[in-house]
């Protein structure tokens, strides 16, 4: 079974929000700005015209290997599914919202039509047929590269081998599976990322492999 993840060339993001529209259309997500499985965050900085910058950070559920939302769920509604996906069984959700509070990334919301918490699923139903998510397929600037971390020949792993990357809120210790690629312009990267910790695939692969193997017994079959 594939071990899904996404690498993000976030510097390519033009904030067109096509990914958000595609996600809603593909997955039947409720309308409304507060009902989002994916979204685009904005970070700006600099003090003069010479060093001012604006970065867009497309985001979604990080499908963490060590997901606090799963740990706190009292009913098992939030669970690990095959492929390392973190999912919600709406029939078991009691809307206690503990998972929403536990998620460091703000990736969950209440879907009133389901009377349950909702979130990104990496388009698990679509991936079987098309091999990628709706957001990745729709993006005009190819921000997202979706693939299998366990497949050395996947476009995802090939990309991670070539580039350094970082994680959002790495200090939370969740082992997220959204890999943000460091800009290839080293001077720009240094100026905009500051002291953000960056990684290489050779460095991070053993940690992620070991953590994934430890969690696999908890993966529930569809």
N, C-alpha and C positions, 0 to 999 in steps of 0.2 A: 504494500500500500504506500502510495506517495506521502511524502512529508512536506506539506505545502508551506510556502513563504513568498514574500515579495521584496524585491529590491527597488528602491525609489531614486530615480535621477531627479531629485526635487528641484534642481536648478532649471529644469526644462518646463516646470509648471508655469502656465500663463494665467492661472486663476479663471479659466473659462467655465469651470464647474460642469463640464460635460460628463465627468465621472459621476457626479452626484445624480444627474438626470438619468444616466444609464442605469445606475444602481436602483433607483426608484422604479424605473420601468421594468427592469429584469426581475426584481424581487417583490414587486407589489408593495413597496414601502409607502407608508402614509405620507400624504403631502404635508408640507410645513417645514420651516427652517430648523425647528427643534426635533424633527424626526429624521435623523440622518444615520445611515450605516457608515457612510464615508463623508469626509468634509475636507476643507482646505484651511489650514491655520496660517496666520501671517505673523512673521517676526521682522521687525525693523530696527535699525540701529545706526550708529554713526553720529557725529556731531557737526561735521562740516560737509560741504558739497563734495569734497574730495574723497571722503570715506563713508558717506551715507549709503545704506543698502536696504533692500527689501527682499526677503525670502518667503516663498510660499512652501508650506509643509503639508502636502496631502497626507491624510491619516485615516485610520479606521481601526477596527479591533486588531490588536497585535497577535492574536492567537498564541498567547504566551505559553511556553512550555510549563512554567510553574505559575499558573493563573490564580490570583487571589480570589477572583470571582467564583471559581469552582470550589475553592476551599471554604468560603463562607456560606455557600448556598445550603439551606437547611433541608431541602427536599430532593436534591440531586437534579433539579431542572437544568442548572448549569453543569455541563459535563464535557469531558474530552471525547471526541468522536474519532473514527479512523481518519488517518491523514494528519493527525495532530491538531485537528480543528477544535476550537472551543465553541460549543453550541448551547442553545437553550431549547428545552422541550417545553413548549407553551402549555401543554396539558398538566405539567407538574409545577408550573410557576405560580406562586401565591402572592406575587407582587409585594414582597417584603422590601424590595429594593436594596437589599444588602449587597448584591453584586454590583449595583450601580455605584454605591459608596466605596466599594473595595477596588474597583477598576481605576488604576492610576491615569488612564488615558481618556476617561470620559466617553467611552465607546458604546455605552448602552443607553437606551431610552425606553419609555413605556409605549407600547402599541395598543391603543384603546380598542382596536378592532379585534385583537387576539386576547385582550385582557392578560397580557404577559409582557415581559421585558423582551426587547428585540435588539439585534446587533448584526454586524457583518458575519457572513458564513463563508467567505471566499468563494461565493457563487458555487457551492459544492454540487448542486444539481446540474448547473451549466457546464462545469469543468469536464465532466465525463464525456460530453459531446464535443465541446469546442476547445478544450485544453487550456482555457484561460478564463479570467473573470471578465464581467461586463465592463468594469471600470478600466481595466488594462486594454481591452479591445477597442474601447471608444476614444481613449485619450489621443488627441491629435499630435502631441509632442512626445509620445511614448515615454511617459514618466515611469510607469510601472513595468517591471519584468516579473512575471509570475512563474513559479516552477517548483520543482521537487528538490529539496535539499539533499536527498539521498541519492540523486542521480548526478554523477560526476559529469555527464554529457549534456545536462540541461543548460539552457541559456542562462538560467539563474546562477547556477554554480560557476559557470565559465566567467560570468560577469563579476561575481564576488571574488574570484581568484585574481582578477585583474585590478581591482580597485579597493581602496580603503573605504571603510564605512563606519557609521556610528548608530547608536540606538537612542531613542527618546526615553528620558527618565530611566536610564540604565541603573541608577542607584536603587531603584525599587526591587531589583533582583528577580524580575519576572521571566527573564530570558525571552524577550519578545522576538517575533519573526517578521518584523518590518525592518529592513536593512536600508538605512539612508546613506547613499553614496556620497563620499566627500568630493566636492567640486575639483575638477582636474586643474583648475587654476590655483596653484598652491598659495600664492599671495592672497588671493581672494578668500580662500578657505581659512587661512590663518586669521585673517581680519574679521571674518564673520562668525566663525565657530568658537573662537577664543580657546578656552581650556577643555572643550568637549573631548572626551576620550575616544580615540579612533582605533579600529581593529583591522586585522587582515584575516582572510579566510583560514589560512594555515594555523593561525593563533586560536581562532574561535571554534573551529570545526570540532576538535576533540571534546570541548566543553559541551557543545550542543548535542553531539552524538551521544555522549554519556547520559546527559539529562533526558534526552528523548527516549533512550532505551529504558531508563528507569520509569518513565511515565507510560510507556506503551501498554503495560498490563491494565491500565485504567481506561484505555481507549475502548469506547463502546461501538459495536457494529451497528450500522444503520438498520 
